[in-house]
């Protein structure tokens, strides 16, 4: 079955960095575009970044452009989110997502807290 397992979250001071990982299994990873979403308390889940199946194209939410980088290693079935210059407003649970028609699959999420 499809599984997505995020890790790498934690508590970081403003201006700091974190690298999230999402290890996947149960599907042909190299055939699927991958996404990172986040959900802050009391807010809707929002799309943060997308990477195509081959990794050749990426897109970002305006709020994270220039600070976050999505990447993938198809040999390791893993997608990453490098987050730099973190701000308190980046505090949220971060989820990776795979859309494998007709279903969207989610991991359990990893908490990122940016606070001094």
Secondary structure, 3 states (H helix, E strand, C coil): CCEEEEECCEEECCCCCEEEEEEEECCCHHHCCEEEEEECCCCCCEEEEEECCCCCCEEECCCCCCCEEEEEECCCCEEEEEECCCCHHHCEEEEEEEEECCEEEECCCEEEEECC
